[in-house]
Amino acid sequence: MNIFDWLQRTSDVPWVLSSTFFAAALLLVGGLRVRKAVAQDGGLIPDEGFSVRNVFELIIEFLMDLGETTMGDRARQYFPIVGTIFFFVLFANLMGLVPGFKGATGDANVTFAWALVSFIVYNYVGIKEHGWKYIYQFMGPSLWNPEIGGKTYHIRLLTPLFLPLELLLHFARIATLGIRLLANMFADHTVVMVFIGLVPIGIPAIFMGLGMLVCFLQAFVFALLTMIYIGQALEEAH
């Protein structure tokens, strides 16, 4: 029994909606708290010891460095959406480990929704960056580049083979992102709950620690793949 199932029975609001809103509220409160702390000293002086701000700044700095590696100079422009995905998925994952709560990432609607967001974002980036030439990324390599009238033409002879395959693989990213997150979180939370039920003292702490690691890794993988896809969309097709 968890609070979101109870709310569903008493208010007819699907548990996944209340869980999603709760995770979003936690993210918003955490962000506002960090923003307030940063505004007080201009972001120059870190807090002493362990604090929410220090944790946020450490994670953001780590993700930003990774974003510059995968997305290049445009990382700062697209980092807000990547950071939002990471922290929401992380918060929702961790909620599934808290007794009495249920993480929204345990529902396929949420995992596939974020997968669709990632898909739309990186394709939007590609279209915005390259216009109609973005389709070249799906047409295979240019095998012949003749110059006619001072203009170079890229002849992609393997387009009939590459185009349907590449389009299929790109749409499959929605499924792989959604299924990977859903399956891993379901398995992780199930194992933790089973051991809590069997041996309520001592042993579950080990699996709880492993569960927290899995929660972080799955949020990280989701954000990393999104950054990689954006970086690929920014590249010029050859």
Buried (B, 14 or more C-beta within 10 A) or exposed (E): EBBBEEBBEEEEEBBBBBBBEBBBEBBEEBBEBBEEBBEEEEEEEEBEEEBBBBEBBEBBEEBBEBBBEBBEEBBEEBBEBBBBBBBBBBBBBBBBBEEEBBBBBBBBEBBBBBBBBBBEBBBEBBBEBBEEEBBBBBBBEBEEEEEEEEEEEBEBEEBEEBBEEBEEEBEEBBEEBBBBBBEBBBEBBEBBBEBBEEEEEEEBEEBBEEBBEBBBBBBBBBBBBBBBBBBBBBEEBE
